[in-house]
Each structure stands twice: as structure tokens, then as C-alpha cells.
Amino acid sequence: FFRLFLCLSELHTVLVGGRGAACKMAPPENEEEIYEEVSLSKMTYDELTECYTYRCVCGDWFSISVEKIARGQTIAPCGYCELSIRVVDIPDSMVRKKES
């Protein structure tokens, strides 16, 4: 249920263009803040929310939406603590091509 809440919160943030208090959306300021790199294939996909999730060491979840991946974003923040992961091994077909 909590994963659903995080992804819905992230979706709401994308739709209204603001920042949700329940979902930390700011990317880390430097590489030292990335907890680890995780392959997209190791993450769990939820069709209902269109989000990928991965368990954080704090017990909560890292979360990133398909929409963010399509925009080229690779940082998935934890919904509870300050950790973030970098999502790697993303198929090129998932990322939108930037028009020149």
C-alpha cells in the first residue's frame, strides 16, 4: 500500500508541477549521495502506478515513475530517508529521444 501511495504522490507531483511533501523528488547534489546503482531489471514494476520500486535499507522504498525514466531521469529517491539510487541498464526504447 505504501508503495502505491509513493507512486501516486509522485504522479500527482508530475501532473501539478509542484513538489509533494511525501515524496522526495530532488535529485542528490553530488555523486556521494547516491547509495548504490541498481539495474532496472532488479526493480519491481507496478502496472497500476507505472512506477518501479526497490527496497531501501531503511525499510521503505526507492521509487521512480516510467514518465521520469522516459524523460531521461535515473535517480530514484527513498520515500522516507535521504538515500537515493541511480537506476542503470535502462533500455533505450524506454527513453524518449530529445528533438533538436
N, CA, C and O atoms as a Tinker XYZ file with bonds, in Angstrom:
   400  protein
     1  N      0.820000   -1.202000    0.000000    73     2
     2  CA     0.000000    0.000000    0.000000    64     1     3
     3  C      0.862000    1.263000    0.000000    63     2     4     5
     4  O      0.554000    2.226000   -0.702000    81     3
     5  N      1.944000    1.258000    0.789000    73     3     6
     6  CA     2.764000    2.451000    0.880000    64     5     7
     7  C      3.461000    2.747000   -0.443000    63     6     8     9
     8  O      3.613000    3.910000   -0.817000    81     7
     9  N      3.893000    1.684000   -1.166000    73     7    10
    10  CA     4.500000    1.891000   -2.482000    64     9    11
    11  C      3.515000    2.563000   -3.417000    63    10    12    13
    12  O      3.885000    3.454000   -4.181000    81    11
    13  N      2.250000    2.134000   -3.358000    73    11    14
    14  CA     1.204000    2.740000   -4.187000    64    13    15
    15  C      1.069000    4.217000   -3.848000    63    14    16    17
    16  O      0.964000    5.056000   -4.743000    81    15
    17  N      1.072000    4.537000   -2.548000    73    15    18
    18  CA     0.965000    5.920000   -2.109000    64    17    19
    19  C      2.121000    6.753000   -2.661000    63    18    20    21
    20  O      1.911000    7.860000   -3.157000    81    19
    21  N      3.354000    6.215000   -2.573000    73    19    22
    22  CA     4.511000    6.963000   -3.063000    64    21    23
    23  C      4.415000    7.239000   -4.547000    63    22    24    25
    24  O      4.692000    8.352000   -4.995000    81    23
    25  N      4.023000    6.232000   -5.313000    73    23    26
    26  CA     3.933000    6.432000   -6.754000    64    25    27
    27  C      2.797000    7.376000   -7.116000    63    26    28    29
    28  O      2.936000    8.182000   -8.035000    81    27
    29  N      1.680000    7.290000   -6.410000    73    27    30
    30  CA     0.580000    8.219000   -6.659000    64    29    31
    31  C      0.994000    9.642000   -6.299000    63    30    32    33
    32  O      0.632000   10.598000   -6.986000    81    31
    33  N      1.752000    9.771000   -5.219000    73    31    34
    34  CA     2.251000   11.082000   -4.829000    64    33    35
    35  C      3.179000   11.634000   -5.898000    63    34    36    37
    36  O      3.113000   12.816000   -6.236000    81    35
    37  N      4.051000   10.772000   -6.436000    73    35    38
    38  CA     4.961000   11.187000   -7.500000    64    37    39
    39  C      4.177000   11.575000   -8.747000    63    38    40    41
    40  O      4.498000   12.572000   -9.394000    81    39
    41  N      3.162000   10.805000   -9.088000    73    39    42
    42  CA     2.324000   11.108000  -10.244000    64    41    43
    43  C      1.635000   12.451000  -10.057000    63    42    44    45
    44  O      1.591000   13.258000  -10.985000    81    43
    45  N      1.100000   12.698000   -8.874000    73    43    46
    46  CA     0.458000   13.974000   -8.575000    64    45    47
    47  C      1.450000   15.121000   -8.749000    63    46    48    49
    48  O      1.110000   16.166000   -9.302000    81    47
    49  N      2.676000   14.919000   -8.275000    73    47    50
    50  CA     3.702000   15.941000   -8.403000    64    49    51
    51  C      3.976000   16.258000   -9.865000    63    50    52    53
    52  O      4.112000   17.422000  -10.241000    81    51
    53  N      4.057000   15.220000  -10.686000    73    51    54
    54  CA     4.305000   15.419000  -12.116000    64    53    55
    55  C      3.146000   16.172000  -12.757000    63    54    56    57
    56  O      3.366000   17.084000  -13.553000    81    55
    57  N      1.915000   15.800000  -12.418000    73    55    58
    58  CA     0.740000   16.399000  -13.039000    64    57    59
    59  C      0.535000   17.854000  -12.654000    63    58    60    61
    60  O      0.166000   18.667000  -13.501000    81    59
    61  N      0.767000   18.200000  -11.392000    73    59    62
    62  CA     0.525000   19.575000  -10.959000    64    61    63
    63  C      1.783000   20.431000  -11.009000    63    62    64    65
    64  O      1.712000   21.647000  -10.836000    81    63
    65  N      2.930000   19.808000  -11.245000    73    63    66
    66  CA     4.167000   20.562000  -11.383000    64    65    67
    67  C      4.746000   21.069000  -10.081000    63    66    68    69
    68  O      5.651000   21.903000  -10.102000    81    67
    69  N      4.262000   20.599000   -8.962000    73    67    70
    70  CA     4.793000   21.027000   -7.673000    64    69    71
    71  C      5.657000   19.960000   -7.049000    63    70    72    73
    72  O      6.053000   19.008000   -7.721000    81    71
    73  N      5.951000   20.103000   -5.792000    73    71    74
    74  CA     6.738000   19.120000   -5.059000    64    73    75
    75  C      5.888000   18.585000   -3.920000    63    74    76    77
    76  O      5.425000   19.349000   -3.073000    81    75
    77  N      5.683000   17.276000   -3.898000    73    75    78
    78  CA     4.901000   16.641000   -2.842000    64    77    79
    79  C      5.746000   16.446000   -1.599000    63    78    80    81
    80  O      6.924000   16.103000   -1.701000    81    79
    81  N      5.168000   16.658000   -0.431000    73    79    82
    82  CA     5.909000   16.500000    0.822000    64    81    83
    83  C      6.213000   15.036000    1.108000    63    82    84    85
    84  O      7.219000   14.731000    1.749000    81    83
    85  N      5.362000   14.128000    0.645000    73    83    86
    86  CA     5.545000   12.713000    0.951000    64    85    87
    87  C      6.583000   12.048000    0.066000    63    86    88    89
    88  O      7.035000   10.947000    0.378000    81    87
    89  N      6.966000   12.672000   -1.009000    73    87    90
    90  CA     7.888000   12.039000   -1.950000    64    89    91
    91  C      9.045000   12.989000   -2.220000    63    90    92    93
    92  O      8.845000   14.067000   -2.782000    81    91
    93  N     10.235000   12.605000   -1.831000    73    91    94
    94  CA    11.409000   13.461000   -2.021000    64    93    95
    95  C     11.841000   13.377000   -3.468000    63    94    96    97
    96  O     12.352000   12.348000   -3.908000    81    95
    97  N     11.643000   14.436000   -4.200000    73    95    98
    98  CA    11.867000   14.412000   -5.632000    64    97    99
    99  C     13.173000   15.073000   -6.053000    63    98   100   101
   100  O     13.590000   14.920000   -7.201000    81    99
   101  N     13.817000   15.788000   -5.172000    73    99   102
   102  CA    15.035000   16.495000   -5.553000    64   101   103
   103  C     16.176000   15.506000   -5.762000    63   102   104   105
   104  O     16.424000   14.662000   -4.901000    81   103
   105  N     16.863000   15.596000   -6.878000    73   103   106
   106  CA    17.996000   14.709000   -7.096000    64   105   107
   107  C     19.139000   15.070000   -6.157000    63   106   108   109
   108  O     19.228000   16.212000   -5.706000    81   107
   109  N     20.005000   14.126000   -5.859000    73   107   110
   110  CA    21.139000   14.436000   -4.995000    64   109   111
   111  C     22.046000   15.480000   -5.644000    63   110   112   113
   112  O     22.143000   15.569000   -6.868000    81   111
   113  N     22.696000   16.255000   -4.808000    73   111   114
   114  CA    23.541000   17.333000   -5.318000    64   113   115
   115  C     24.880000   16.830000   -5.850000    63   114   116   117
   116  O     25.501000   17.495000   -6.680000    81   115
   117  N     25.329000   15.674000   -5.388000    73   115   118
   118  CA    26.601000   15.139000   -5.885000    64   117   119
   119  C     26.581000   13.622000   -5.855000    63   118   120   121
   120  O     25.683000   13.010000   -5.276000    81   119
   121  N     27.571000   13.027000   -6.481000    73   119   122
   122  CA    27.648000   11.577000   -6.612000    64   121   123
   123  C     27.733000   10.863000   -5.266000    63   122   124   125
   124  O     27.313000    9.711000   -5.156000    81   123
   125  N     28.266000   11.523000   -4.246000    73   123   126
   126  CA    28.430000   10.885000   -2.951000    64   125   127
   127  C     27.095000   10.579000   -2.289000    63   126   128   129
   128  O     27.035000    9.763000   -1.369000    81   127
   129  N     26.039000   11.211000   -2.739000    73   127   130
   130  CA    24.727000   10.989000   -2.137000    64   129   131
   131  C     23.988000    9.804000   -2.756000    63   130   132   133
   132  O     22.906000    9.443000   -2.292000    81   131
   133  N     24.557000    9.197000   -3.797000    73   131   134
   134  CA    23.946000    8.024000   -4.411000    64   133   135
   135  C     24.327000    6.809000   -3.578000    63   134   136   137
   136  O     25.511000    6.507000   -3.429000    81   135
   137  N     23.345000    6.118000   -3.041000    73   135   138
   138  CA    23.609000    4.963000   -2.184000    64   137   139
   139  C     24.173000    3.793000   -2.982000    63   138   140   141
   140  O     25.151000    3.171000   -2.568000    81   139
   141  N     23.557000    3.489000   -4.129000    73   139   142
   142  CA    24.059000    2.434000   -4.992000    64   141   143
   143  C     23.427000    2.550000   -6.372000    63   142   144   145
   144  O     22.462000    3.287000   -6.573000    81   143
   145  N     23.989000    1.812000   -7.312000    73   143   146
   146  CA    23.411000    1.722000   -8.645000    64   145   147
   147  C     22.655000    0.405000   -8.726000    63   146   148   149
   148  O     23.167000   -0.645000   -8.340000    81   147
   149  N     21.426000    0.475000   -9.236000    73   147   150
   150  CA    20.565000   -0.711000   -9.307000    64   149   151
   151  C     20.060000   -0.867000  -10.736000    63   150   152   153
   152  O     19.568000    0.085000  -11.341000    81   151
   153  N     20.187000   -2.068000  -11.260000    73   151   154
   154  CA    19.683000   -2.360000  -12.594000    64   153   155
   155  C     18.156000   -2.300000  -12.594000    63   154   156   157
   156  O     17.510000   -2.778000  -11.661000    81   155
   157  N     17.592000   -1.717000  -13.631000    73   155   158
   158  CA    16.137000   -1.636000  -13.745000    64   157   159
   159  C     15.498000   -3.023000  -13.653000    63   158   160   161
   160  O     14.395000   -3.168000  -13.124000    81   159
   161  N     16.187000   -4.033000  -14.165000    73   159   162
   162  CA    15.644000   -5.396000  -14.146000    64   161   163
   163  C     15.527000   -5.964000  -12.734000    63   162   164   165
   164  O     14.793000   -6.930000  -12.525000    81   163
   165  N     16.228000   -5.393000  -11.766000    73   163   166
   166  CA    16.140000   -5.850000  -10.373000    64   165   167
   167  C     15.043000   -5.128000   -9.594000    63   166   168   169
   168  O     14.746000   -5.483000   -8.453000    81   167
   169  N     14.450000   -4.121000  -10.211000    73   167   170
   170  CA    13.387000   -3.369000   -9.557000    64   169   171
   171  C     12.031000   -4.016000   -9.850000    63   170   172   173
   172  O     11.885000   -4.761000  -10.819000    81   171
   173  N     11.055000   -3.725000   -9.011000    73   171   174
   174  CA     9.706000   -4.260000   -9.174000    64   173   175
   175  C      8.838000   -3.233000   -9.889000    63   174   176   177
   176  O      8.794000   -2.067000   -9.495000    81   175
   177  N      8.151000   -3.666000  -10.936000    73   175   178
   178  CA     7.282000   -2.765000  -11.692000    64   177   179
   179  C      5.840000   -2.955000  -11.266000    63   178   180   181
   180  O      5.367000   -4.086000  -11.149000    81   179
   181  N      5.136000   -1.853000  -11.032000    73   179   182
   182  CA     3.717000   -1.879000  -10.681000    64   181   183
   183  C      2.944000   -1.277000  -11.847000    63   182   184   185
   184  O      3.064000   -0.085000  -12.127000    81   183
   185  N      2.146000   -2.105000  -12.530000    73   183   186
   186  CA     1.398000   -1.644000  -13.704000    64   185   187
   187  C      0.363000   -0.580000  -13.355000    63   186   188   189
   188  O      0.114000    0.327000  -14.149000    81   187
   189  N     -0.234000   -0.683000  -12.183000    73   187   190
   190  CA    -1.267000    0.269000  -11.776000    64   189   191
   191  C     -0.709000    1.686000  -11.652000    63   190   192   193
   192  O     -1.324000    2.643000  -12.121000    81   191
   193  N      0.445000    1.815000  -11.027000    73   191   194
   194  CA     1.027000    3.140000  -10.797000    64   193   195
   195  C      2.067000    3.530000  -11.836000    63   194   196   197
   196  O      2.493000    4.683000  -11.895000    81   195
   197  N      2.477000    2.566000  -12.656000    73   195   198
   198  CA     3.524000    2.775000  -13.650000    64   197   199
   199  C      4.804000    3.283000  -13.000000    63   198   200   201
   200  O      5.439000    4.215000  -13.493000    81   199
   201  N      5.171000    2.657000  -11.886000    73   199   202
   202  CA     6.383000    3.001000  -11.152000    64   201   203
   203  C      7.230000    1.756000  -10.927000    63   202   204   205
   204  O      6.718000    0.643000  -10.802000    81   203
   205  N      8.535000    1.976000  -10.880000    73   203   206
   206  CA     9.476000    0.938000  -10.482000    64   205   207
   207  C      9.895000    1.225000   -9.048000    63   206   208   209
   208  O     10.135000    2.378000   -8.688000    81   207
   209  N      9.984000    0.175000   -8.221000    73   207   210
   210  CA    10.373000    0.348000   -6.826000    64   209   211
   211  C     11.474000   -0.636000   -6.458000    63   210   212   213
   212  O     11.655000   -1.670000   -7.101000    81   211
   213  N     12.206000   -0.284000   -5.404000    73   211   214
   214  CA    13.292000   -1.110000   -4.906000    64   213   215
   215  C     13.415000   -0.836000   -3.414000    63   214   216   217
   216  O     13.381000    0.322000   -2.998000    81   215
   217  N     13.557000   -1.883000   -2.600000    73   215   218
   218  CA    13.586000   -1.731000   -1.142000    64   217   219
   219  C     14.847000   -0.995000   -0.681000    63   218   220   221
   220  O     15.961000   -1.312000   -1.097000    81   219
   221  N     14.639000   -0.016000    0.178000    73   219   222
   222  CA    15.730000    0.756000    0.775000    64   221   223
   223  C     16.189000    0.059000    2.060000    63   222   224   225
   224  O     15.430000   -0.709000    2.652000    81   223
   225  N     17.405000    0.319000    2.487000    73   223   226
   226  CA    17.911000   -0.265000    3.722000    64   225   227
   227  C     17.141000    0.232000    4.948000    63   226   228   229
   228  O     17.173000   -0.413000    5.996000    81   227
   229  N     16.452000    1.368000    4.830000    73   227   230
   230  CA    15.668000    1.886000    5.955000    64   229   231
   231  C     14.336000    1.150000    6.103000    63   230   232   233
   232  O     13.638000    1.318000    7.103000    81   231
   233  N     13.982000    0.324000    5.095000    73   231   234
   234  CA    12.724000   -0.416000    5.140000    64   233   235
   235  C     11.662000    0.159000    4.226000    63   234   236   237
   236  O     10.655000   -0.496000    3.959000    81   235
   237  N     11.868000    1.365000    3.747000    73   235   238
   238  CA    10.914000    1.993000    2.838000    64   237   239
   239  C     11.303000    1.631000    1.398000    63   238   240   241
   240  O     11.980000    0.626000    1.181000    81   239
   241  N     10.890000    2.427000    0.425000    73   239   242
   242  CA    11.115000    2.100000   -0.977000    64   241   243
   243  C     11.688000    3.263000   -1.761000    63   242   244   245
   244  O     11.295000    4.414000   -1.570000    81   243
   245  N     12.630000    2.945000   -2.654000    73   243   246
   246  CA    13.038000    3.882000   -3.686000    64   245   247
   247  C     11.975000    3.773000   -4.767000    63   246   248   249
   248  O     11.454000    2.685000   -5.010000    81   247
   249  N     11.648000    4.874000   -5.415000    73   247   250
   250  CA    10.587000    4.850000   -6.414000    64   249   251
   251  C     10.900000    5.797000   -7.559000    63   250   252   253
   252  O     11.373000    6.913000   -7.349000    81   251
   253  N     10.625000    5.331000   -8.790000    73   251   254
   254  CA    10.775000    6.183000   -9.968000    64   253   255
   255  C      9.694000    5.797000  -10.966000    63   254   256   257
   256  O      9.448000    4.613000  -11.199000    81   255
   257  N      9.054000    6.791000  -11.548000    73   255   258
   258  CA     7.966000    6.534000  -12.494000    64   257   259
   259  C      8.505000    6.287000  -13.900000    63   258   260   261
   260  O      9.616000    6.697000  -14.234000    81   259
   261  N      7.709000    5.620000  -14.706000    73   259   262
   262  CA     8.043000    5.388000  -16.105000    64   261   263
   263  C      8.205000    6.724000  -16.816000    63   262   264   265
   264  O      9.073000    6.868000  -17.676000    81   263
   265  N      7.384000    7.693000  -16.467000    73   263   266
   266  CA     7.459000    9.025000  -17.081000    64   265   267
   267  C      8.820000    9.672000  -16.833000    63   266   268   269
   268  O      9.399000   10.267000  -17.742000    81   267
   269  N      9.333000    9.560000  -15.607000    73   267   270
   270  CA    10.649000   10.141000  -15.304000    64   269   271
   271  C     11.746000    9.430000  -16.087000    63   270   272   273
   272  O     12.672000   10.069000  -16.587000    81   271
   273  N     11.643000    8.120000  -16.192000    73   271   274
   274  CA    12.629000    7.361000  -16.966000    64   273   275
   275  C     12.575000    7.809000  -18.421000    63   274   276   277
   276  O     13.614000    7.984000  -19.059000    81   275
   277  N     11.362000    7.994000  -18.947000    73   275   278
   278  CA    11.202000    8.436000  -20.336000    64   277   279
   279  C     11.843000    9.802000  -20.567000    63   278   280   281
   280  O     12.322000   10.083000  -21.665000    81   279
   281  N     11.856000   10.650000  -19.543000    73   279   282
   282  CA    12.476000   11.980000  -19.651000    64   281   283
   283  C     13.981000   11.939000  -19.417000    63   282   284   285
   284  O     14.648000   12.973000  -19.450000    81   283
   285  N     14.515000   10.737000  -19.182000    73   283   286
   286  CA    15.951000   10.591000  -19.012000    64   285   287
   287  C     16.445000   10.677000  -17.584000    63   286   288   289
   288  O     17.653000   10.667000  -17.350000    81   287
   289  N     15.534000   10.761000  -16.620000    73   287   290
   290  CA    15.953000   10.813000  -15.231000    64   289   291
   291  C     16.291000    9.400000  -14.745000    63   290   292   293
   292  O     15.625000    8.434000  -15.119000    81   291
   293  N     17.314000    9.288000  -13.923000    73   291   294
   294  CA    17.756000    7.980000  -13.453000    64   293   295
   295  C     17.866000    7.885000  -11.937000    63   294   296   297
   296  O     18.244000    6.838000  -11.412000    81   295
   297  N     17.546000    8.947000  -11.236000    73   295   298
   298  CA    17.669000    8.964000   -9.779000    64   297   299
   299  C     16.321000    8.632000   -9.141000    63   298   300   301
   300  O     15.308000    9.271000   -9.425000    81   299
   301  N     16.332000    7.612000   -8.267000    73   299   302
   302  CA    15.127000    7.210000   -7.542000    64   301   303
   303  C     15.347000    7.482000   -6.057000    63   302   304   305
   304  O     16.159000    6.809000   -5.423000    81   303
   305  N     14.636000    8.460000   -5.493000    73   303   306
   306  CA    14.793000    8.762000   -4.070000    64   305   307
   307  C     13.988000    7.798000   -3.207000    63   306   308   309
   308  O     13.003000    7.212000   -3.656000    81   307
   309  N     14.423000    7.647000   -1.973000    73   307   310
   310  CA    13.640000    6.883000   -0.997000    64   309   311
   311  C     12.511000    7.780000   -0.500000    63   310   312   313
   312  O     12.687000    8.989000   -0.357000    81   311
   313  N     11.377000    7.193000   -0.243000    73   311   314
   314  CA    10.237000    7.962000    0.244000    64   313   315
   315  C     10.337000    8.346000    1.704000    63   314   316   317
   316  O      9.519000    9.127000    2.190000    81   315
   317  N     11.336000    7.811000    2.428000    73   315   318
   318  CA    11.426000    8.085000    3.857000    64   317   319
   319  C     12.752000    8.738000    4.255000    63   318   320   321
   320  O     12.767000    9.779000    4.913000    81   319
   321  N     13.855000    8.122000    3.853000    73   319   322
   322  CA    15.152000    8.642000    4.287000    64   321   323
   323  C     15.791000    9.493000    3.184000    63   322   324   325
   324  O     15.151000    9.793000    2.177000    81   323
   325  N     17.022000    9.868000    3.375000    73   323   326
   326  CA    17.721000   10.764000    2.448000    64   325   327
   327  C     18.464000   10.031000    1.338000    63   326   328   329
   328  O     19.101000   10.674000    0.504000    81   327
   329  N     18.399000    8.711000    1.310000    73   327   330
   330  CA    19.139000    7.958000    0.304000    64   329   331
   331  C     18.458000    8.007000   -1.056000    63   330   332   333
   332  O     17.241000    8.160000   -1.155000    81   331
   333  N     19.267000    7.874000   -2.098000    73   331   334
   334  CA    18.788000    7.781000   -3.476000    64   333   335
   335  C     19.621000    6.731000   -4.189000    63   334   336   337
   336  O     20.771000    6.483000   -3.825000    81   335
   337  N     19.041000    6.124000   -5.193000    73   335   338
   338  CA    19.781000    5.185000   -6.035000    64   337   339
   339  C     19.802000    5.708000   -7.462000    63   338   340   341
   340  O     18.956000    6.505000   -7.866000    81   339
   341  N     20.790000    5.237000   -8.214000    73   339   342
   342  CA    20.829000    5.531000   -9.645000    64   341   343
   343  C     20.368000    4.269000  -10.358000    63   342   344   345
   344  O     20.915000    3.188000  -10.138000    81   343
   345  N     19.367000    4.407000  -11.205000    73   343   346
   346  CA    18.845000    3.282000  -11.972000    64   345   347
   347  C     19.693000    3.148000  -13.238000    63   346   348   349
   348  O     19.866000    4.110000  -13.986000    81   347
   349  N     20.217000    1.947000  -13.465000    73   347   350
   350  CA    21.086000    1.704000  -14.616000    64   349   351
   351  C     20.498000    0.587000  -15.473000    63   350   352   353
   352  O     19.510000   -0.049000  -15.104000    81   351
   353  N     21.116000    0.369000  -16.599000    73   351   354
   354  CA    20.684000   -0.673000  -17.548000    64   353   355
   355  C     19.246000   -0.450000  -18.017000    63   354   356   357
   356  O     18.447000   -1.383000  -18.094000    81   355
   357  N     18.941000    0.802000  -18.326000    73   355   358
   358  CA    17.610000    1.159000  -18.825000    64   357   359
   359  C     17.618000    0.980000  -20.344000    63   358   360   361
   360  O     18.469000    1.552000  -21.025000    81   359
   361  N     16.688000    0.199000  -20.881000    73   359   362
   362  CA    16.651000    0.014000  -22.338000    64   361   363
   363  C     16.434000    1.355000  -23.051000    63   362   364   365
   364  O     15.650000    2.188000  -22.597000    81   363
   365  N     17.135000    1.549000  -24.164000    73   363   366
   366  CA    16.995000    2.786000  -24.932000    64   365   367
   367  C     15.555000    3.043000  -25.357000    63   366   368   369
   368  O     15.145000    4.195000  -25.497000    81   367
   369  N     14.795000    1.989000  -25.560000    73   367   370
   370  CA    13.407000    2.134000  -26.007000    64   369   371
   371  C     12.515000    2.803000  -24.960000    63   370   372   373
   372  O     11.425000    3.268000  -25.292000    81   371
   373  N     12.961000    2.858000  -23.702000    73   371   374
   374  CA    12.166000    3.491000  -22.642000    64   373   375
   375  C     12.413000    4.992000  -22.551000    63   374   376   377
   376  O     11.619000    5.712000  -21.946000    81   375
   377  N     13.499000    5.470000  -23.143000    73   375   378
   378  CA    13.882000    6.879000  -23.021000    64   377   379
   379  C     13.478000    7.601000  -24.306000    63   378   380   381
   380  O     13.833000    7.189000  -25.410000    81   379
   381  N     12.726000    8.691000  -24.131000    73   379   382
   382  CA    12.322000    9.497000  -25.291000    64   381   383
   383  C     13.537000   10.167000  -25.893000    63   382   384   385
   384  O     14.439000   10.614000  -25.185000    81   383
   385  N     13.543000   10.228000  -27.198000    73   383   386
   386  CA    14.623000   10.936000  -27.907000    64   385   387
   387  C     14.347000   12.427000  -27.819000    63   386   388   389
   388  O     13.221000   12.873000  -28.040000    81   387
   389  N     15.385000   13.200000  -27.494000    73   387   390
   390  CA    15.253000   14.658000  -27.450000    64   389   391
   391  C     15.316000   15.182000  -28.865000    63   390   392   393
   392  O     16.203000   14.825000  -29.640000    81   391
   393  N     14.354000   16.041000  -29.195000    73   391   394
   394  CA    14.337000   16.634000  -30.536000    64   393   395
   395  C     15.243000   17.836000  -30.583000    63   394   396   397
   396  O     15.256000   18.647000  -29.657000    81   395
   397  N     16.002000   17.959000  -31.652000    73   395   398
   398  CA    16.957000   19.071000  -31.794000    64   397   399
   399  C     16.273000   20.322000  -32.246000    63   398   400
   400  O     16.923000   21.354000  -32.417000    81   399
